[in-house]
């Protein structure tokens, strides 16, 4: 079991348990953070938009084209924007820091 550090939209930091194979969306949802994830992780809604701490982005697989289109369309795009449903947690992501993006 690892740890993900998530800052919510109010600026509060949450320390979340993370299990290998779960997506970041599932980790956030299981912690009762306000991530709608309307599409259930299909990369078609952007309601799990997050910002990954810049110091952690190199640990992630690159965004796919569909994910890039979705985060660019939110109106809150940053270079560190990702969809939490597209990132599977593994041991290399232990200690990952992220912030929930504003609601679109």
Secondary structure, DSSP 8 states (H G I E B T S, - for coil): -EEEEEE-TTS-EEEEEE-TT-BHHHHHHHTT-S---TTSSSSSS-TTEEEE-GGGGGGS----HHHHHHHHTTS---TTEEEGGG-B--GGGTTEEEEE----
